[in-house]
Amino acid sequence: MENFKEKLTRVEAFVFDVDGVFTDGGLVPLADGDFVRTYHARDGYAVTYAVSEGYSIYIITGGRGETLKRRFDMLKVTGFYPNVADKCAVLRELAEREGLNLANVVYMGDDIPDLGVMRMVGIPVCPADACHEIIDTAIYVSQYAGGKGCVRDIIEQVLRAKGDWLKHTVGMHTVKEGEK
């Protein structure tokens, strides 16, 4: 039987939830209906680094808002799917369109809306502070909580397993001069 580290060597893509994964789950509502979220800088660096190395990173979230979109545009993720009620349907469509073998997909989620998607993929993982049902479903529980480095943890582990971590050590600039 294949162990966790062996599974990491065949990862084709990463798929992440946002609230409770990239963030600690806290939301500050704004008058215009958008939200303020805080993110861990190392998670962002890991995403940008992985994308620069050719990895596909997708976001499927029930979250919405222009600031949320802006964050993932800055990180240059492969695909961004906000305001999603049926994450399983979006993942099925994504896998079919991109030719992904779901057995080789990492999905990181933290709460009940992620449960179905985690059961669809071969490499379900979660932050340390995920709900019990998610922890029971995950094959790996990061030592880091949501918004505290769990995204970096799984990306770094995959890239290390595939020999792609620390190929270069220059900073990743998410927005070029003159871009908004």
C-alpha positions as semicolon CSV with decimal commas, in nm:
position;residue;x (nm);y (nm);z (nm)
1;M;0,000;0,000;0,000
2;E;0,125;0,343;-0,096
3;N;0,222;0,574;0,190
4;F;0,159;0,948;0,213
5;K;0,508;1,054;0,097
6;E;0,479;0,828;-0,208
7;K;0,144;0,983;-0,297
8;L;0,307;1,326;-0,294
9;T;0,540;1,227;-0,578
10;R;0,244;1,187;-0,816
11;V;0,056;1,509;-0,739
12;E;-0,087;1,668;-1,055
13;A;-0,260;1,967;-0,898
14;F;-0,350;2,142;-0,576
15;V;-0,703;2,257;-0,492
16;F;-0,769;2,475;-0,189
17;D;-1,060;2,619;0,001
18;V;-0,996;2,971;0,134
19;D;-1,168;3,060;0,461
20;G;-1,018;2,844;0,735
21;V;-0,734;2,729;0,506
22;F;-0,563;3,039;0,366
23;T;-0,717;3,237;0,654
24;D;-0,796;3,170;1,017
25;G;-1,164;3,190;0,926
26;G;-1,212;3,540;1,059
27;L;-1,407;3,781;0,839
28;V;-1,457;4,153;0,875
29;P;-1,763;4,255;0,672
30;L;-1,744;4,581;0,480
31;A;-2,034;4,813;0,397
32;D;-2,016;4,719;0,027
33;G;-2,068;4,348;0,102
34;D;-1,702;4,253;0,062
35;F;-1,488;4,114;0,346
36;V;-1,144;4,173;0,492
37;R;-0,939;3,857;0,542
38;T;-0,581;3,816;0,663
39;Y;-0,339;3,576;0,497
40;H;-0,005;3,423;0,593
41;A;0,279;3,560;0,380
42;R;0,454;3,222;0,358
43;D;0,141;3,059;0,219
44;G;0,136;3,321;-0,055
45;Y;0,505;3,274;-0,129
46;A;0,461;2,896;-0,157
47;V;0,170;2,937;-0,400
48;T;0,362;3,180;-0,618
49;Y;0,672;2,961;-0,607
50;A;0,478;2,647;-0,702
51;V;0,305;2,824;-0,991
52;S;0,644;2,952;-1,113
53;E;0,763;2,589;-1,112
54;G;0,471;2,485;-1,332
55;Y;0,230;2,346;-1,071
56;S;-0,144;2,397;-1,112
57;I;-0,319;2,556;-0,815
58;Y;-0,695;2,600;-0,807
59;I;-0,915;2,775;-0,555
60;I;-1,271;2,651;-0,500
61;T;-1,444;2,851;-0,231
62;G;-1,782;2,953;-0,103
63;G;-1,619;3,287;-0,029
64;R;-1,678;3,591;-0,242
65;G;-1,566;3,949;-0,280
66;E;-1,341;4,164;-0,491
67;T;-1,060;4,160;-0,234
68;L;-1,066;3,780;-0,238
69;K;-1,041;3,773;-0,618
70;R;-0,762;4,029;-0,608
71;R;-0,557;3,818;-0,367
72;F;-0,560;3,513;-0,590
73;D;-0,507;3,716;-0,906
74;M;-0,193;3,851;-0,739
75;L;-0,075;3,499;-0,664
76;K;-0,144;3,399;-1,025
77;V;-0,332;3,081;-0,935
78;T;-0,428;2,859;-1,226
79;G;-0,802;2,882;-1,162
80;F;-1,024;3,070;-0,918
81;Y;-1,383;2,961;-0,846
82;P;-1,558;3,184;-0,588
83;N;-1,910;3,178;-0,443
84;V;-1,941;2,802;-0,501
85;A;-2,220;2,609;-0,330
86;D;-2,148;2,270;-0,495
87;K;-1,771;2,221;-0,479
88;C;-1,798;1,862;-0,604
89;A;-1,961;1,972;-0,930
90;V;-1,693;2,236;-0,988
91;L;-1,413;1,988;-0,917
92;R;-1,566;1,729;-1,154
93;E;-1,591;1,988;-1,434
94;L;-1,238;2,112;-1,362
95;A;-1,091;1,761;-1,365
96;E;-1,264;1,675;-1,690
97;R;-1,162;1,999;-1,862
98;E;-0,799;1,983;-1,742
99;G;-0,760;1,605;-1,772
100;L;-0,676;1,564;-1,404
101;N;-0,674;1,224;-1,240
102;L;-0,849;1,297;-0,909
103;A;-0,641;1,025;-0,742
104;N;-0,342;1,258;-0,793
105;V;-0,504;1,578;-0,666
106;V;-0,440;1,739;-0,328
107;Y;-0,741;1,908;-0,175
108;M;-0,713;2,108;0,146
109;G;-1,032;2,201;0,325
110;D;-1,135;2,268;0,681
111;D;-1,512;2,238;0,724
112;I;-1,828;2,049;0,626
113;P;-1,866;2,207;0,276
114;D;-1,527;2,047;0,191
115;L;-1,620;1,694;0,295
116;G;-1,756;1,576;-0,042
117;V;-1,459;1,713;-0,234
118;M;-1,215;1,555;0,007
119;R;-1,380;1,220;-0,053
120;M;-1,338;1,266;-0,430
121;V;-0,960;1,319;-0,432
122;G;-0,675;1,082;-0,362
123;I;-0,486;1,321;-0,135
124;P;-0,725;1,493;0,107
125;V;-0,544;1,710;0,362
126;C;-0,643;1,971;0,618
127;P;-0,519;2,233;0,864
128;A;-0,462;2,141;1,228
129;D;-0,777;2,324;1,338
130;A;-1,018;2,169;1,086
131;C;-1,348;2,029;1,214
132;H;-1,347;1,668;1,336
133;E;-1,524;1,526;1,028
134;I;-1,259;1,677;0,802
135;I;-0,973;1,555;1,021
136;D;-1,122;1,205;1,011
137;T;-1,134;1,219;0,629
138;A;-0,786;1,364;0,573
139;I;-0,486;1,140;0,509
140;Y;-0,265;1,422;0,638
141;V;-0,333;1,686;0,902
142;S;-0,089;1,975;0,890
143;Q;0,070;2,079;1,216
144;Y;-0,029;2,435;1,117
145;A;-0,372;2,590;1,156
146;G;-0,568;2,770;0,886
147;G;-0,408;3,104;0,803
148;K;-0,095;3,001;0,993
149;G;0,109;2,817;0,729
150;C;-0,085;2,500;0,644
151;V;-0,089;2,587;0,272
152;R;0,288;2,634;0,270
153;D;0,325;2,306;0,458
154;I;0,154;2,089;0,197
155;I;0,299;2,273;-0,103
156;E;0,650;2,251;0,036
157;Q;0,609;1,879;0,112
158;V;0,494;1,805;-0,243
159;L;0,767;2,013;-0,405
160;R;1,032;1,854;-0,182
161;A;0,903;1,505;-0,269
162;K;0,927;1,589;-0,639
163;G;1,267;1,760;-0,614
164;D;1,131;2,104;-0,701
165;W;1,177;2,288;-0,369
166;L;1,462;2,540;-0,340
167;K;1,550;2,536;-0,709
168;H;1,591;2,911;-0,672
169;T;1,584;3,144;-0,377
170;V;1,492;3,478;-0,528
171;G;1,182;3,658;-0,410
172;M;0,854;3,605;-0,589
173;H;0,692;3,928;-0,699
174;T;0,319;3,878;-0,732
175;V;0,249;4,210;-0,902
176;K;0,477;4,363;-1,162
177;E;0,553;4,733;-1,169
178;G;0,258;4,919;-1,324
179;E;0,004;4,633;-1,267
180;K;-0,292;4,678;-1,043
